[in-house]
Amino acid sequence: MTSQLLAGIRAIDMTEVWAGPMGTSLLGDLGADVIRLESFPRPPAISRPLREGTAVPGDGPPYERAGSHHMANRNKRNIAVNIRDDAGAEVVRRLAAAVDVLIEGYSAGTIEGLGLGWERLHAINPRLVMISMPGWGVDGPYRGYATLGSGLDATLGHMAVRGYPGGPEDQVPVMYHTDATGAVGLVTAVVAGLLRREETGEGCFIDMSQAEAFAWQLPALQAEWTMHRRLPTRLGNADPHVVPHGCYRAAGGEAGAVAWVVIAAENDAQWAGVAHAAGHPEWAEPPHPWASVVGRLRSRAEIDAALAAFVGAGTAEEVAHAVAEAGGIAAPVIFHIGLMTSPQIAHRGWLQTVDHRYAGTQTLAGFLWQVDPDAPSWDLACGLVGEHNHEVLRELGYSTDEVAALLERGAIGDRYGQ
């Protein structure tokens, strides 16, 4: 069963793409009744392709088979509402009156322009906890700007230090950390708001800037300049204070694929483990110049070359195991498919097998927490467009005929592309 930590809490999810939807899925994992209020008739940005494109093979419309949408929208009920329609906006107001939490991720000022800002909703439901999570917060010079993770990475300076030394700023992996920090920060904000409500009896408004939430992950970058007047540089796999700290090519992996191992030694004891695993215990014994931290920092290139020769003689798994057993830090680099065969992942039962009407049976990533005694479970697969329109609206007091009228009017929907 889904964890009961947030049982009895009802939340509206009015976010798109990844950070917000993933954060609200985590709320669902913890037992909250999360109602995803999906935009209609416009499909949600990126995550609902109208053509095959990024959709996984299967039957039914492609917008029901988008991988990122499935991963970020589990354990939710789905309603599709045209909030620019008066009747659709009334659905949102009635929902806001009946729930504990409302999360919206539109660009700053949008929700107020729709007549659904904090003051209006607080008057409807004084106990409501509302979180707005625009990229840069609800006010300031960037008010109204829309952004994705790439924009946040750029304006926070993270883009300038990602990648390898000498590499151009426009060549970075298409993976944005704000998607993760925003999701986890959202859970923290919701729980904090609910705790405050328990103490005061009143709801609250939380202005959560995704940029500021991520900036806390980058304190060293700002400190380098404010305290030392040094511009941080691209490091690749290196660490300026740790040698070795790198990624080394191993003997070929499965089907001739390139295999790699990461190795690090933060102190003399860990370095001794690496040296023993490499068959050169003398590297860690005085008077060898590599026996001290200072000596290793001075000999980074030579140590990297020596470890490259050591790693290249074995498979990634063999080398990583040998180093770890000897007391060093090492791990094989796996590609996504490697998660499927990881003994650690398998032992903990993290991967989840999920059945979906159109996408079929899929193996997807599991939960952020293990909870005892009532562990999270994937109770609801990614909802179809408007799959729970009737169910949720009936709970709000709409009659069957009224729901049908809303569908006929286009205030709610159950498909895109018409």
Helices and strands as residue ranges (DSSP letters): E 10-14, H 19-29, E 33-39, G 62-64, H 67-72, E 76-81, H 86-98, E 101-104, H 110-113, H 118-124, E 129-132, H 149-155, H 158-161, H 178-200, E 204-207, H 210-215, H 219-228, E 245-250, G 254-256, E 259-264, H 268-277, G 281-284, G 289-291, H 293-298, H 300-312, H 316-326, E 329-332, G 336-341, H 343-348, E 352-356, E 360-364, H 389-395, H 400-409
